[in-house]
Amino acid sequence: MISPLGPDVPTLRQLELLLSLASADGIASAGAKIGMTPSATSHALRALESTLGVLLIDRNAPQLELTHAGEQILPHVRDVFAALQLIQATANASVGLKSGMLKIGSFGLSSSLRLLPPLLQQFRKLYPGIDLRVFEKADADIVQDLIERRLEIGVVTLPKPQFDTVTIANDELVAVVPARHELASLDTIEVGRLAQFPFILTHAGSQGLVARMFSRADVSLKVTHELSQMLSILDFVARGEGISVVASLALPARYDGVVYKAIAPLTSRRVGLACLNESRLSPAAAAFWKLAKSRSRKKHAPTA
């Protein structure tokens, strides 16, 4: 049987490379992102350009850029992979939710430590045959993976107007201070007072929110350490190296040698699930989305 597309059509692997090129900082790194060697990446790119009859990468640009043709083709490539997901979803739907896979992005500790576990646990009880896989990445990387259809659902900070979303939590910033620090006796700490002490700055997901809080208060910090790992921050604070401010959901219930204190004025962020199109989720993703919505409604329902 002769293909209606003709003999020369791009392979899915080549189209996947174009998706990766759209968000990478180099051709080799784009290939590595999808498991291709540099030589295989170059060969696949040349073959794709030859098949389509256009250049997709601007070789004269100072950094990796798609040509005008590449930019015009990219949305259609995304549609191809969206259609493939729907094909698989239709197949899965024919046998119910007895099997299948759901890939979920998680932006960090607040999500992976506190928000996702109860959702995952309840979902597995309801649908034990679904293979759930969580990928912990930076918030911006999850956004890109959702756009490129590498993930169906991601836990991200909100708002994200380009996606369908459902809020699942409000995450407040709290001060982390040594247990014997002079601030430890206070119920609430004013933002301005936090700036009076050596400060341990987080490079985790809440960094931007922390920076905005101090910027609004028009105070400068005495930054002595800049750390990325929550356990490192807690250990430094416990040893009296300084105080810190982090997202409350990223913290363990307690940690020896430190106390958590509310900050005035309150600064918080919304956290939720995001997807490209709620109405086009696979059966497994749709079931997970429905479960999250149900839990969110119960959590935020007014009490009598």
Secondary structure, DSSP 8 states (H G I E B T S, - for coil): ---TT-S----HHHHHHHHHHTT-SSHHHHHHHTT--HHHHHHHHHHHHHHHTS--B-TTSSS--B-HHHHHHHHHHHHHHHHHHHHHHHHHHHTTTSSEEEEEEE-SHIIIIIIHHHHHHHHHHH-TTEEEEEEE--HHHHHHHHHTTS-SEEEEEE--TTSEEEEEEEEEEEEEEETTSGGGG-SEEEHHHHTTSEEEEE-STTHHHHHHHHHHTT---EEEEEE--HHHHHHHHHTTS-EEEEEGGGS-S--TTEEEEEEES--EEEEEEEES-GGG--HHHHHHHHHHHHHHHHHHS---
